[in-house]
Amino acid sequence: MSAVNLDPREAPLHQFRQVYRALLRGLTFPAEPEGGAAYTSFIDAWGAWAKAQPLASEDRAGALAALLPADMPHVFKAVLVALVQPTLEVAPRQRGFARFGDFRPGEFLWTLRRALQGETVPVARLRAALKYRQVSFYRQASLALQGNEPFLQMVLALPQLLRRMGYRGWVLLFDEGEAISQVRRPLRAHSYRILHRLLCPDSPLPGLYPVFAFTPDFFQHLREEDYGLPEFDRDYAQAWRQLSIYHLRDLSLADWRNLCDPLIAAHAAAYAWHADRERLRPLLTALLPTLPLQDPRSTFKALVDELDQVHQQEWFAQR
């Protein structure tokens, strides 16, 4: 799961590279696919899983690349493979030669991590890290990352990899979605295009679960847009009429009590555990009067935290 605030100054949707960086930084999941108390970074989880796979010794880099989704951008494929490849050995007496002038093994991991996280990395340094990490196929395409497209493609492809690793997918939680409508029309139109690809992809994207929090003002603005202008690809108000929308404003204590059972069921499905509703429901309903019910985000977080604690206690008891 990843959470990000769509702040127009820090992570606007139309600058998707920044959104990608925030999503990847916030990516957390259990260390074991079926749940657990410990959490790890994506790089650590990928490395542990990749190293556990049986691979052909004659072309280890190619075998690692075959584990990755075909539509993942080339540069990210190369970086992920390099992260789990050994560094080529260069004898100390050879390191003074001009041909090994770019051999700086102490920088390689730093360079690769920054590239994966969407940070700006000099292509020359990235090329050297890939070369000495023995990723021969990196030359097959450009290593430059331009515009939003490679970062959006990576977000769309990453759930496929997470599912191969044994997880159920990637939940993307976007807060302050109304910020999309607060920018100039050309940027707004660009944001709508990105939003459409996340919410209404051309083909199914198993394992991708985007959730956006909007205020009612966003939908009012959406209905009032002049979609005849050339910036817009389609009438988004019409295109998004079938989306599932849940209104969480001004919920009463009784409404929150009614949400407890669906929340328990969703948590049980997400972490593949047997959640006893008859035991858990009283725990959540007793917690509700102590929570800021007018703040749905904080209330949901507190309820999920309570379910997490019970789940972890049961998980440890079975070990």
N, C-alpha and C positions, 0 to 999 in steps of 0.2 A: 504494500500500500504506500502511496505517496500523497502528500497534501501540499497545496500551494495557494497563496493568496494572489489573485490577479490584480496586482497593484499597477496602475498605469505608469508609475515612475520607475518601478523595479522589475516587475515581471508581467508586462502587458502581453496579451495573447498574440498580438500581431508581430511581436518580436519573439518568435517561438524558441529561439536559441536560449534566451534567458529563462523561459518557462521550462525547457528541457533540463537546464542546469539545476533549477529548483526541484524538479521532480526527481532527478537522479540523486541529488543530495539527500532528499527526504525519503528515499526508498528503504523501507524496513520490512522484514518478514522473519518468520521463525527460522532458526538454524536448521531445523529438520522439516521436510515438507509437510508432515502430518501434525506439526505443532511443537510447542516447547517453550520454555521460558527465555532462553537466550536468543538474542537478535544479533544479526551480522550485516555487514555491508554487501552490496551486490557483487563487488569485485571479489570479496572473500568467498561468497557463496558460489559464484561462477568458478573460481579457481579450484575449490574443493571438489565440486562436481566434475569438472573437466578432467582433473587429474585422476579421478576414480574410473574414468571410462577406458575400456580396452581400445588401444589405438595401434595402427600400423606403424612399426618402428621406422620403416624406410622413408615415409613422408608424414611425419607427425604433424607438421603445420597444416598440411592439406586435410588430414584426418580431423583435426580440431575444427577447421573451417567448415567441414561437412556437418558438424554438430549444430551449426548456426543457421537461422532461417535464411532462405535463398534471397528474400527481398530486403535483408538488412543492408544498409549502406556499406560500401566496400571498405571505407576507412575504419568504421567501427568493427567490422569483421577482423581486419588486420590487427587492430589494437587489442581486441579480446584474445585473439590467438597469442599475440606477443606477451600478454600478461601472464600466461602459463607456460611459456617456452623458456628453456634455459638460455643464458647468455653465452654467445660464442667465446671460446677460450682464445685469448691472444697472449702469447708469451711476452713477459716483461721486456725482453730485448727488442721485440718487434714494435712496441707501442710508440717508439720515437720515429718510426717511418711515416712519411707523408700519407700513405694509403690508410693508415690507422689514426689519422689526426682527429677523426670524429668519434673515436672510441672513448666514451665517458660513461662507463657502466653505472657509476653512482647517480647519474641523471636519468637513466632509462625508465625506472619505475615511476619517478616523478612525472616525466614527460607523458608516459602512457596513461597514467591516472588522470592527468589534466585533460588530455585529449578525449578520453572517454566521457569525462564530466562536462564536455562542451566548452572548456576554457580555450583561449587562443594560445596555440603552440606554434612556434616556427616550424615550417615544413621540413627544413633541413634537420632539425633536431628529431622530429618524429621519424623521418626517413632513417636516420642513424639508429634510433632505438629499434625500429622494425628489422633493419638489416642485421644488427648484432644479436637480436633475439630470434634470428633464423626464420623469419616469415618471408619466404621467397616470393609469394604471390602478391606482395604489396605493390609491385611494379605494374600490375595489370590494369590499374586505373588511377586516377588522380587522388591525391591525399588532401586536397584543399576542401574545406568546408565552407560553402558559400550559401547565403540566404537561409531561409527557414526549412527548405525541403528535406535535407538530410536528417535534421533533428526530428521533424515530424515523422519521417519514415522510420527512424529508430524507435520512437515511442510506439508506433503501430506494430513493429516487428518484435519488440522485446517481450511482449506477453507469450509469443510462440516459444521463445527460448525458456521462459520461466516454466511453462507447462512441460517442456521436455525435461526440465530439471526436477519435476515432480510436484510443482506448485500448481495452484488452480488458476493463476493468472495475476493480473495487476489491476488494483483498484486505484483510480486517479480521482482525488477529491479536490475540486477547484472551488475555492471560496471567493466571495466578492465578484461573482460573475457579471454583475451589473456594470463593472468597470469597462466592459467591452463597449457599451453604448456611450461612454463618456469621452471618447476620442473623436478626432475629425473623421468625416465621412469616408475618405479613401482608406484610412486605417481601420475603421469600423467594418468596411466591406471585406478587407483582408482578414480580419478576425472572424467574421461570419464564415468565410471559406474554410478556415482551419477548424472552426467549431463544427461545421457540417461534416467534415471528414472524420471527426472524432465521434459524432453522434449518429451519423447516417453514412457509414462507409459503403463503397461500391460493392464490396463482397464481405461476407461475415468475417469477424476478427475474434475468434475464440480466445477467451482469457483477458480481453480488454474491457474494463468496466469503468467508464468515465462518469463521474457524478459532479454536476455543477450546482452551486447555490446561487440563486438569483433573487433579487427583490422584485415585487410586482412592477416596478417602474421599467425594468428591462423589457418585459413583454409588451407593455404599453408602447415603448419606443419602437419595438420590433414591428408592431402593427402599423405604426405611423410612418415608417420608412418609405421613401419613393423608390421602389424597385425598378422603375423604368430608366433610372440613371445608369450610365455605362459602367460605373464601378461595380455594380451588383451582378452576380452570375444568375441569380434566381430570386424568387419571392420566398424569403426564408420564413416569414410568418406562416405562409401556406405549407412550405416543405416540412416544418417542424410541428404541425398540428397533431401528429400521432405520437409525439414523444410522451413518455411517462413523466408526469409532473405531480409532485407531492407538496401540498401546502402545509407548512409547519409554523404558521404565524398564529399567535394568540391561542395556543393549545391549552386546554384546561387540564387539571389534574386527572380527570377521568379519561381525557384523550391520551395522555401519557401512559396511563395504566393500560389502555387498550393497545398501545404500541409495544408493550413489553413482550407479549407472546411472539409477534413477528420479529422483534429484535433478537430474542433467544433463538428462534429458528434460523435466522440469517447467520448468527454467530456459530451455531452448531454446524451449518452447512459449510461455512468458510473454513473452519478448522477441523472438520471431520471428527466430531466427538459427540457422544450421547449426552445431550443437555436435558436434564430432567426438569421439564417446565413446572411441575407441581412444586418442586423444591426451589427453583430459581425465581419464580414469579413473586413470592412473598419478599425475597431479598431485594428485588428491584423496586417493588411498590413501597416498601418501607424506606427506601433511600430517596424516593421522589420528593417528599415534603422538605427535604434538606437542600434541594437543588434549585438553581435559578431557572425555573420553567420558562420564563420569558426569553431566555437565551438558549435556543435549541441546540446550538453547537456545543456549548458547555455541558448541557444536560445529557446529550447523546454520548459525549466523551466519558462522562462519569459512569453512565450505565454500562458502556462497553468495558471500561476499566474494571468494573465489578465482575463482569462475566469473565474477563481475562484472568482475574485472580482465582476465581473458582476453577476455571479450566486448568490453570497451571498447577493448582493444588492436587487436582485429580491426576494430572499427567505425571507429576512427581510420585504420587502414591502408587502408581502402576509400575514404576521403575525399580 
